[in-house]
Amino acid sequence: MSTVSFSLVTAVLLAAAAVAQTPQTAPPTAPQAGGPLTQMHREQNFPAPTNLQVLPKDLTGAQVRDIMRHWAGDLGQECDTCHAPYADHRVGRNGRPQLDFASDDKAEKRMARIMYQMTVLDKKDYVAKVAAMDTMDTPAAPLTCGTCHRGNLDPQEYVPPKREEHRPEGASAPPPGN
């Protein structure tokens, strides 16, 4: 899967993947489109992914982490929105509860998987078909979690601005209710 595909894929919801607790050193990688990796981020250890049900199973821990960061940003949330803490109340170096990324306990994580699958299908079944028919020279806008969520966990309803009616000069306004 290409870097562009990963950028597009990362766009649907926060936690379609969970991560095991066995550390794995991620190979240094160049910054990717859609989110540069910092030096600290590249040097950090990432657990090997487990319980991947909708994301490709050959992803590294660093790749899953990058995808999750994109989703979190698109939703304006943190990891604990979708991931439950360990039942034994483990505490991380930052003093916060450690999250059990492999757990499927939270409904938000299960919803994230559904939303991810919906986005993949929308890209394949609709966005790709529209792009194939498009005669403009501009590339299609990417479909991501942020397309609908725009930094909110629950997408906000779009209310189009009220348009002014343009009537020929001298024409009266239609009666109310029509």
N, CA, C and O of each residue as an XYZ file, in Angstrom:
712
protein
N       0.851     -1.163      0.000
C       0.000      0.000      0.000
C       0.900      1.230      0.000
O       1.879      1.275      0.745
N       0.594      2.202     -0.800
C       1.444      3.378     -0.941
C       1.237      4.357      0.207
O       0.282      4.247      0.975
N       2.144      5.309      0.306
C       2.062      6.335      1.334
C       0.767      7.117      1.184
O       0.119      7.454      2.174
N       0.392      7.404     -0.061
C      -0.846      8.147     -0.306
C      -2.035      7.332      0.180
O      -2.957      7.875      0.788
N      -2.015      6.030     -0.086
C      -3.110      5.173      0.378
C      -3.193      5.184      1.892
O      -4.286      5.253      2.453
N      -2.039      5.116      2.565
C      -2.060      5.153      4.024
C      -2.653      6.457      4.516
O      -3.414      6.471      5.483
N      -2.308      7.559      3.855
C      -2.852      8.852      4.279
C      -4.364      8.859      4.139
O      -5.070      9.374      5.006
N      -4.860      8.290      3.051
C      -6.302      8.241      2.844
C      -6.970      7.280      3.828
O      -8.033      7.572      4.377
N      -6.336      6.145      4.038
C      -6.900      5.118      4.902
C      -7.015      5.605      6.331
O      -7.954      5.243      7.039
N      -6.073      6.417      6.757
C      -6.034      6.841      8.130
C      -7.188      7.720      8.493
O      -7.324      8.149      9.639
N      -7.939      7.963      7.615
C      -8.989      8.887      7.833
C     -10.273      8.331      8.324
O     -11.232      9.057      8.062
N     -10.512      7.395      8.873
C     -11.865      7.143      9.336
C     -12.002      7.066     10.816
O     -12.746      7.922     11.295
N     -11.513      6.324     11.553
C     -11.793      6.446     12.970
C     -10.643      6.001     13.804
O      -9.674      5.417     13.319
N     -10.761      6.276     15.019
C      -9.665      6.144     15.923
C      -9.170      4.730     16.126
O      -7.966      4.553     15.938
N      -9.845      3.791     16.449
C      -9.192      2.600     16.932
C      -9.610      1.334     16.245
O     -10.210      0.463     16.874
N      -9.323      1.208     15.019
C      -9.656     -0.035     14.333
C      -8.598     -1.080     14.572
O      -8.726     -2.221     14.129
N      -7.569     -0.695     15.262
C      -6.498     -1.659     15.510
C      -6.120     -1.631     16.974
O      -6.334     -0.631     17.660
N      -5.576     -2.693     17.439
C      -5.067     -2.759     18.803
C      -3.635     -3.222     18.748
O      -3.194     -3.819     17.766
N      -2.905     -2.937     19.824
C      -1.490     -3.224     19.793
C      -1.113     -4.092     20.980
O      -1.600     -3.872     22.090
N      -0.257     -5.068     20.760
C       0.226     -5.923     21.856
C       1.216     -5.145     22.692
O       1.581     -4.026     22.331
N       1.652     -5.700     23.780
C       2.549     -4.986     24.676
C       4.006     -5.398     24.520
O       4.842     -4.966     25.313
N       4.340     -6.214     23.529
C       5.723     -6.605     23.294
C       6.392     -5.540     22.446
O       5.951     -5.296     21.323
N       7.462     -4.881     22.954
C       8.085     -3.795     22.201
C       8.744     -4.291     20.916
O       9.242     -5.414     20.838
N       8.727     -3.428     19.930
C       9.389     -3.687     18.656
C       9.986     -2.365     18.222
O       9.324     -1.331     18.305
N      11.214     -2.381     17.765
C      11.829     -1.147     17.313
C      11.419     -0.905     15.879
O      11.635     -1.742     15.002
N      10.830      0.244     15.654
C      10.409      0.592     14.304
C      11.620      1.044     13.513
O      12.443      1.800     14.029
N      11.749      0.597     12.263
C      12.866      1.062     11.455
C      12.705      2.546     11.164
O      11.584      3.023     10.985
N      13.817      3.284     11.113
C      13.702      4.704     10.790
C      13.053      4.869      9.421
O      13.408      4.182      8.463
N      12.110      5.779      9.348
C      11.437      6.029      8.088
C      11.424      7.519      7.810
O      11.508      8.342      8.722
N      11.321      7.839      6.567
C      11.242      9.245      6.178
C       9.855      9.769      6.503
O       8.905      8.990      6.576
N       9.721     11.060      6.697
C       8.396     11.622      6.917
C       7.472     11.263      5.762
O       7.890     11.230      4.604
N       6.217     10.996      6.088
C       5.235     10.618      5.083
C       4.280     11.771      4.852
O       4.087     12.630      5.711
N       3.684     11.765      3.657
C       2.673     12.769      3.362
C       1.532     12.595      4.344
O       1.164     11.467      4.670
N       0.974     13.681      4.816
C      -0.136     13.602      5.738
C       0.291     13.667      7.197
O      -0.564     13.676      8.082
N       1.572     13.711      7.466
C       1.999     13.822      8.852
C       3.459     13.478      9.012
O       3.814     12.301      8.950
N       4.322     14.460      9.216
C       5.751     14.170      9.355
C       6.041     13.445     10.658
O       5.380     13.672     11.671
N       7.028     12.578     10.619
C       7.461     11.874     11.827
C       8.618     12.656     12.433
O       9.553     13.044     11.732
N       8.550     12.878     13.716
C       9.644     13.587     14.368
C      10.760     12.608     14.678
O      10.544     11.397     14.651
N      11.959     13.117     14.975
C      13.087     12.253     15.315
C      12.737     11.396     16.531
O      13.026     10.200     16.542
N      12.121     11.989     17.552
C      11.742     11.232     18.737
C      10.758     10.124     18.372
O      10.876      8.999     18.858
N       9.797     10.439     17.523
C       8.779      9.468     17.111
C       9.433      8.277     16.416
O       9.033      7.137     16.656
N      10.431      8.512     15.559
C      11.098      7.426     14.842
C      11.919      6.556     15.778
O      12.032      5.351     15.551
N      12.497      7.137     16.828
C      13.364      6.393     17.727
C      12.584      5.633     18.791
O      13.158      4.774     19.460
N      11.328      5.909     18.969
C      10.505      5.287     19.988
C      10.230      3.831     19.643
O      10.165      3.473     18.467
N      10.068      2.993     20.651
C       9.674      1.606     20.439
C       8.165      1.521     20.319
O       7.436      2.177     21.063
N       7.702      0.713     19.386
C       6.276      0.522     19.202
C       5.967     -0.958     19.314
O       6.682     -1.780     18.741
N       4.919     -1.314     20.039
C       4.539     -2.717     20.143
C       4.132     -3.276     18.776
O       3.639     -2.551     17.912
N       4.348     -4.571     18.607
C       3.899     -5.244     17.383
C       2.376     -5.280     17.390
O       1.776     -5.582     18.422
N       1.744     -4.982     16.274
C       0.279     -4.971     16.236
C      -0.306     -6.372     16.420
O       0.216     -7.355     15.893
N      -1.377     -6.440     17.164
C      -2.159     -7.672     17.289
C      -3.629     -7.295     17.184
O      -3.990     -6.124     17.303
N      -4.453     -8.272     16.966
C      -5.900     -8.071     16.890
C      -6.284     -7.090     15.781
O      -7.271     -6.365     15.906
N      -5.508     -7.070     14.703
C      -5.878     -6.236     13.555
C      -6.994     -6.960     12.814
O      -6.790     -8.052     12.284
N      -8.161     -6.355     12.779
C      -9.303     -6.988     12.135
C      -9.681     -6.340     10.814
O     -10.257     -6.997      9.946
N      -9.368     -5.068     10.649
C      -9.696     -4.399      9.390
C      -8.484     -3.771      8.720
O      -8.475     -3.615      7.499
N      -7.476     -3.412      9.476
C      -6.244     -2.889      8.895
C      -5.407     -4.051      8.375
O      -5.542     -5.171      8.867
N      -4.544     -3.808      7.388
C      -3.680     -4.881      6.883
C      -2.825     -5.475      7.999
O      -2.262     -4.750      8.819
N      -2.738     -6.777      8.018
C      -2.037     -7.479      9.096
C      -0.519     -7.339      9.023
O       0.169     -7.688      9.982
N       0.021     -6.838      7.910
C       1.469     -6.705      7.784
C       1.987     -5.335      8.225
O       3.156     -5.025      7.996
N       1.162     -4.523      8.841
C       1.597     -3.211      9.326
C       2.519     -3.365     10.533
O       2.354     -4.281     11.339
N       3.476     -2.474     10.647
C       4.343     -2.439     11.820
C       3.645     -1.652     12.931
O       2.650     -0.969     12.691
N       4.178     -1.756     14.136
C       3.640     -0.982     15.247
C       3.692      0.514     14.971
O       2.765      1.246     15.316
N       4.780      0.969     14.347
C       4.918      2.393     14.028
C       3.864      2.828     13.003
O       3.314      3.924     13.107
N       3.587      1.984     12.030
C       2.581      2.334     11.027
C       1.184      2.416     11.644
O       0.415      3.325     11.332
N       0.860      1.463     12.521
C      -0.441      1.502     13.193
C      -0.531      2.756     14.059
O      -1.564      3.425     14.084
N       0.535      3.069     14.758
C       0.552      4.269     15.605
C       0.306      5.522     14.750
O      -0.466      6.396     15.144
N       0.955      5.611     13.595
C       0.759      6.768     12.721
C      -0.693      6.864     12.237
O      -1.273      7.950     12.209
N      -1.265      5.736     11.862
C      -2.666      5.715     11.422
C      -3.569      6.188     12.558
O      -4.458      7.014     12.349
N      -3.341      5.668     13.744
C      -4.166      6.045     14.900
C      -4.032      7.528     15.218
O      -5.018      8.173     15.574
N      -2.825      8.079     15.095
C      -2.620      9.518     15.348
C      -3.417     10.361     14.347
O      -4.010     11.374     14.718
N      -3.429      9.945     13.092
C      -4.223     10.673     12.093
C      -5.703     10.616     12.458
O      -6.398     11.632     12.427
N      -6.174      9.434     12.800
C      -7.589      9.283     13.152
C      -7.927     10.119     14.384
O      -8.962     10.784     14.419
N      -7.065     10.086     15.387
C      -7.300     10.865     16.599
C      -7.404     12.351     16.262
O      -8.274     13.050     16.781
N      -6.515     12.830     15.394
C      -6.563     14.233     14.991
C      -7.837     14.581     14.242
O      -8.442     15.626     14.478
N      -8.240     13.695     13.336
C      -9.469     13.936     12.573
C     -10.704     13.970     13.472
O     -11.699     14.617     13.146
N     -10.634     13.271     14.599
C     -11.769     13.181     15.515
C     -11.642     14.114     16.715
O     -12.578     14.245     17.503
N     -10.482     14.764     16.855
C     -10.269     15.643     18.002
C     -10.267     14.877     19.317
O     -10.729     15.391     20.335
N      -9.750     13.652     19.304
C      -9.792     12.786     20.478
C      -8.410     12.272     20.833
O      -7.436     12.538     20.129
N      -8.334     11.539     21.922
C      -7.109     10.870     22.358
C      -7.351      9.368     22.306
O      -8.471      8.919     22.061
N      -6.300      8.598     22.537
C      -6.354      7.135     22.433
C      -7.416      6.516     23.330
O      -8.059      5.535     22.956
N      -7.601      7.100     24.532
C      -8.525      6.495     25.484
C      -9.991      6.625     25.085
O     -10.863      6.080     25.761
N     -10.271      7.329     24.012
C     -11.644      7.374     23.517
C     -12.075      5.989     23.038
O     -13.209      5.571     23.270
N     -11.169      5.286     22.373
C     -11.493      3.962     21.827
C     -10.844      2.813     22.591
O     -11.349      1.691     22.564
N      -9.747      3.077     23.260
C      -8.996      2.006     23.919
C      -9.209      2.034     25.430
O      -9.096      3.078     26.072
N      -9.524      0.848     25.986
C      -9.778      0.696     27.422
C      -8.466      0.534     28.188
O      -7.494     -0.002     27.654
N      -8.440      0.993     29.429
C      -7.250      0.741     30.255
C      -7.208     -0.732     30.673
O      -8.224     -1.427     30.657
N      -6.018     -1.186     31.043
C      -5.878     -2.544     31.555
C      -6.736     -2.711     32.801
O      -6.861     -1.782     33.599
N      -7.320     -3.873     32.967
C      -8.172     -4.158     34.121
C      -7.385     -4.124     35.430
O      -7.954     -3.842     36.485
N      -6.070     -4.412     35.374
C      -5.264     -4.414     36.603
C      -4.715     -3.022     36.950
O      -3.849     -2.891     37.816
N      -5.218     -1.997     36.277
C      -4.912     -0.592     36.581
C      -3.433     -0.238     36.442
O      -2.901      0.510     37.262
N      -2.769     -0.758     35.427
C      -1.363     -0.407     35.176
C      -1.257      1.078     34.906
O      -2.140      1.687     34.301
N      -0.161      1.644     35.367
C       0.071      3.080     35.161
C       1.323      3.240     34.317
O       2.328      2.574     34.564
N       1.270      4.110     33.332
C       2.403      4.368     32.456
C       3.384      5.354     33.052
O       3.160      5.889     34.139
N       4.480      5.597     32.332
C       5.506      6.540     32.786
C       4.951      7.944     32.952
O       5.479      8.730     33.739
N       3.894      8.268     32.221
C       3.305      9.602     32.297
C       2.313      9.731     33.451
O       1.714     10.790     33.638
N       2.135      8.635     34.240
C       1.220      8.676     35.374
C      -0.219      8.366     35.014
O      -1.071      8.275     35.898
N      -0.505      8.204     33.732
C      -1.865      7.884     33.292
C      -2.028      6.369     33.162
O      -1.041      5.644     33.037
N      -3.268      5.895     33.190
C      -3.488      4.457     33.022
C      -2.959      3.978     31.663
O      -3.129      4.650     30.646
N      -2.315      2.804     31.668
C      -1.875      2.205     30.402
C      -3.090      1.632     29.698
O      -3.992      1.081     30.330
N      -3.099      1.770     28.396
C      -4.230      1.292     27.614
C      -3.947     -0.096     27.052
O      -2.834     -0.392     26.618
N      -4.965     -0.932     27.069
C      -4.894     -2.278     26.517
C      -5.373     -2.185     25.065
O      -6.557     -2.367     24.779
N      -4.447     -1.903     24.163
C      -4.800     -1.656     22.772
C      -5.431     -2.872     22.101
O      -6.166     -2.718     21.126
N      -5.160     -4.075     22.603
C      -5.736     -5.281     22.012
C      -7.178     -5.512     22.452
O      -7.896     -6.287     21.820
N      -7.603     -4.866     23.503
C      -8.948     -5.071     24.043
C     -10.020     -4.532     23.092
O      -9.853     -3.487     22.464
N     -11.111     -5.267     23.010
C     -12.276     -4.827     22.238
C     -13.419     -4.402     23.147
O     -14.576     -4.402     22.728
N     -13.104     -4.039     24.393
C     -14.132     -3.726     25.382
C     -14.965     -2.492     25.061
O     -16.141     -2.433     25.419
N     -14.376     -1.507     24.393
C     -15.101     -0.248     24.178
C     -15.878     -0.261     22.861
O     -15.368     -0.661     21.814
N     -17.119      0.187     22.950
C     -17.976      0.266     21.767
C     -17.395      1.225     20.729
O     -17.591      1.034     19.529
N     -16.685      2.248     21.184
C     -16.101      3.216     20.250
C     -15.083      2.547     19.326
O     -14.974      2.915     18.156
N     -14.351      1.588     19.833
C     -13.377      0.869     18.998
C     -14.095      0.020     17.958
O     -13.695     -0.027     16.795
N     -15.150     -0.643     18.386
C     -15.923     -1.458     17.438
C     -16.558     -0.560     16.369
O     -16.620     -0.933     15.197
N     -17.020      0.601     16.771
C     -17.587      1.557     15.813
C     -16.510      2.056     14.857
O     -16.780      2.250     13.672
N     -15.306      2.264     15.350
C     -14.206      2.734     14.505
C     -13.946      1.741     13.375
O     -13.710      2.140     12.234
N     -13.989      0.468     13.690
C     -13.782     -0.546     12.651
C     -14.864     -0.455     11.575
O     -14.576     -0.548     10.381
N     -16.094     -0.274     12.007
C     -17.202     -0.151     11.045
C     -17.013      1.093     10.179
O     -17.196      1.042      8.962
N     -16.649      2.196     10.803
C     -16.461      3.444     10.063
C     -15.291      3.321      9.079
O     -15.358      3.834      7.962
N     -14.234      2.647      9.497
C     -13.087      2.424      8.605
C     -13.528      1.614      7.384
O     -13.198      1.972      6.254
N     -14.264      0.537      7.601
C     -14.737     -0.287      6.495
C     -15.656      0.511      5.575
O     -15.594      0.363      4.355
N     -16.504      1.352      6.152
C     -17.391      2.195      5.350
C     -16.569      3.124      4.454
O     -16.882      3.294      3.275
N     -15.538      3.711      5.007
C     -14.712      4.636      4.237
C     -13.974      3.921      3.113
O     -13.885      4.433      1.997
N     -13.446      2.735      3.411
C     -12.753      1.962      2.372
C     -13.719      1.664      1.224
O     -13.365      1.827      0.057
N     -14.931      1.232      1.551
C     -15.921      0.931      0.509
C     -16.330      2.190     -0.251
O     -16.465      2.166     -1.474
N     -16.525      3.286      0.475
C     -16.886      4.544     -0.190
C     -15.800      4.973     -1.172
O     -16.097      5.431     -2.275
N     -14.543      4.822     -0.766
C     -13.437      5.196     -1.654
C     -13.449      4.334     -2.907
O     -13.289      4.838     -4.019
N     -13.638      3.037     -2.721
C     -13.603      2.105     -3.849
C     -14.852      2.240     -4.723
O     -14.756      2.341     -5.947
N     -16.009      2.240     -4.087
C     -17.256      2.184     -4.840
C     -17.742      3.532     -5.353
O     -18.459      3.584     -6.352
N     -17.377      4.600     -4.706
C     -17.917      5.900     -5.111
C     -16.843      6.904     -5.493
O     -16.869      7.440     -6.601
N     -15.899      7.169     -4.596
C     -14.882      8.178     -4.877
C     -14.090      7.803     -6.130
O     -13.844      8.654     -6.985
N     -13.692      6.540     -6.242
C     -12.916      6.109     -7.413
C     -13.735      6.244     -8.695
O     -13.203      6.641     -9.732
N     -15.020      5.918     -8.629
C     -15.871      6.018     -9.827
C     -16.087      7.476    -10.232
O     -16.072      7.803    -11.418
N     -16.282      8.335     -9.261
C     -16.452      9.760     -9.561
C     -15.155     10.313    -10.147
O     -15.181     11.060    -11.126
N     -14.019      9.945     -9.547
C     -12.729     10.415    -10.046
C     -12.498      9.948    -11.477
O     -11.933     10.688    -12.283
N     -12.925      8.731    -11.805
C     -12.747      8.201    -13.159
C     -13.589      8.977    -14.168
O     -13.212      9.088    -15.335
N     -14.710      9.505    -13.732
C     -15.585     10.262    -14.634
C     -15.246     11.749    -14.682
O     -15.659     12.457    -15.601
N     -14.503     12.209    -13.702
C     -14.195     13.625    -13.574
C     -13.332     14.080    -14.746
O     -12.315     13.459    -15.054
N     -13.736     15.149    -15.387
C     -12.981     15.678    -16.520
C     -12.085     16.849    -16.122
O     -11.367     17.396    -16.958
N     -12.128     17.228    -14.861
C     -11.287     18.332    -14.395
C      -9.872     17.813    -14.175
O      -9.670     16.619    -13.956
N      -8.917     18.694    -14.234
C      -7.520     18.312    -14.066
C      -7.071     18.291    -12.614
O      -5.893     18.062    -12.337
N      -7.991     18.525    -11.681
C      -7.612     18.542    -10.275
C      -7.864     17.161     -9.663
O      -8.853     16.507     -9.996
N      -6.982     16.719     -8.781
C      -7.196     15.419     -8.146
C      -8.392     15.471     -7.196
O      -8.717     16.523     -6.647
N      -9.036     14.326     -7.012
C     -10.173     14.255     -6.098
C      -9.699     14.516     -4.672
O      -8.590     14.136     -4.296
N     -10.531     15.153     -3.904
C     -10.204     15.396     -2.498
C     -10.162     14.061     -1.770
O     -10.968     13.178     -2.063
N      -9.241     13.894     -0.827
C      -9.178     12.625     -0.102
C     -10.383     12.463      0.823
O     -10.905     13.435      1.368
N     -10.800     11.236      0.984
C     -11.869     10.925      1.922
C     -11.213     10.405      3.192
O     -10.566      9.358      3.182
N     -11.382     11.131      4.272
C     -10.771     10.759      5.549
C     -11.818     10.897      6.647
O     -12.933     11.356      6.398
N     -11.456     10.502      7.849
C     -12.347     10.704      9.004
C     -12.718     12.183      9.107
O     -13.856     12.539      9.413
N     -11.729     13.028      8.843
C     -11.931     14.467      8.957
C     -12.907     15.033      7.945
O     -13.446     16.120      8.153
N     -13.148     14.314      6.842
C     -14.101     14.783      5.842
C     -15.454     15.047      6.489
O     -16.096     16.056      6.198
N     -15.885     14.157      7.353
C     -17.173     14.310      8.031
C     -17.033     14.816      9.466
O     -17.809     15.662      9.908
N     -16.045     14.297     10.187
C     -15.940     14.601     11.612
C     -15.367     15.982     11.897
O     -15.771     16.626     12.865
N     -14.447     16.442     11.086
C     -13.858     17.778     11.221
C     -13.466     18.117     12.655
O     -13.771     19.196     13.164
N     -12.770     17.152     13.302
C     -12.273     17.378     14.648
C     -13.278     17.143     15.755
O     -13.019     17.493     16.906
N     -14.425     16.556     15.430
C     -15.454     16.271     16.431
C     -15.724     14.772     16.460
O     -15.758     14.127     15.412
N     -15.916     14.215     17.651
C     -16.212     12.793     17.757
C     -17.492     12.456     17.006
O     -17.551     11.467     16.275
N     -18.508     13.277     17.188
C     -19.761     13.088     16.458
C     -19.833     14.148     15.370
O     -19.742     15.341     15.658
N     -19.997     13.715     14.108
C     -20.087     14.710     13.033
C     -21.216     15.700     13.300
O     -22.298     15.327     13.753
N     -20.945     16.948     13.014
C     -21.947     17.986     13.207
C     -22.855     18.063     11.974
O     -22.399     17.901     10.842
N     -24.123     18.309     12.208
C     -25.064     18.443     11.106
C     -24.711     19.683     10.293
O     -24.414     20.740     10.850
N     -24.746     19.544      8.982
C     -24.504     20.689      8.113
C     -25.834     21.362      7.818
O     -26.768     20.727      7.330
N     -25.910     22.629      8.113
C     -27.101     23.412      7.812
C     -26.689     24.444      6.775
O     -25.969     25.393      7.087
N     -27.147     24.259      5.539
C     -26.750     25.212      4.494
C     -27.225     26.622      4.838
O     -28.292     26.802      5.424
N     -26.428     27.612      4.469
C     -26.863     28.990      4.724
C     -28.118     29.290      3.912
O     -28.301     28.780      2.807
N     -28.959     30.114      4.475
C     -30.195     30.491      3.794
C     -29.829     31.331      2.570
O     -29.039     32.272      2.654
N     -30.411     30.976      1.457
C     -30.137     31.704      0.209
C     -31.182     32.789     -0.003
O     -32.351     32.635      0.351
N     -30.738     33.865     -0.577
C     -31.661     34.933     -0.946
C     -32.334     34.553     -2.245
O     -31.693     34.067     -3.177
N     -33.633     34.779     -2.295
C     -34.352     34.498     -3.545
C     -34.134     35.655     -4.507
O     -34.177     36.825     -4.126
N     -33.906     35.306     -5.738
C     -33.772     36.323     -6.780
C     -35.033     36.282     -7.627
O     -35.299     35.306     -8.329
N     -35.813     37.373     -7.548
C     -37.058     37.459     -8.316
C     -36.919     38.575     -9.348
O     -36.241     39.580     -9.128
N     -37.573     38.365    -10.461
C     -37.552     39.452    -11.461
C     -38.135     40.728    -10.846
O     -39.006     40.686     -9.977
N     -37.629     41.842    -11.321
C     -38.112     43.123    -10.802
C     -39.613     43.226    -10.942
O     -40.166     42.954    -12.008
N     -40.275     43.619     -9.865
C     -41.722     43.797     -9.865
C     -42.483     42.539     -9.465
O     -43.687     42.614     -9.216
N     -41.824     41.387     -9.394
C     -42.520     40.148     -9.004
C     -42.708     40.147     -7.498
O     -41.834     40.594     -6.755
N     -43.839     39.648     -7.054
C     -44.095     39.600     -5.619
C     -43.540     38.292     -5.040
O     -43.328     37.304     -5.743
N     -43.322     38.339     -3.750
C     -42.813     37.148     -3.054
C     -43.912     36.102     -2.990
O     -45.088     36.454     -2.893
N     -43.558     34.826     -3.041
C     -44.579     33.786     -2.933
C     -45.200     33.809     -1.533
O     -44.545     34.232     -0.580
N     -46.436     33.368     -1.395
C     -47.053     33.361     -0.063
C     -46.282     32.437      0.865
O     -45.681     31.462      0.414
N     -46.295     32.740      2.174
C     -45.584     31.882      3.135
C     -46.083     30.432      3.051
O     -47.268     30.174      2.841
N     -45.143     29.501      3.223
C     -45.498     28.080      3.226
C     -45.398     27.440      1.852
O     -45.608     26.233      1.732
N     -45.087     28.194      0.819
C     -44.956     27.619     -0.538
C     -43.536     27.495     -0.931
O     -43.239     27.033     -2.033
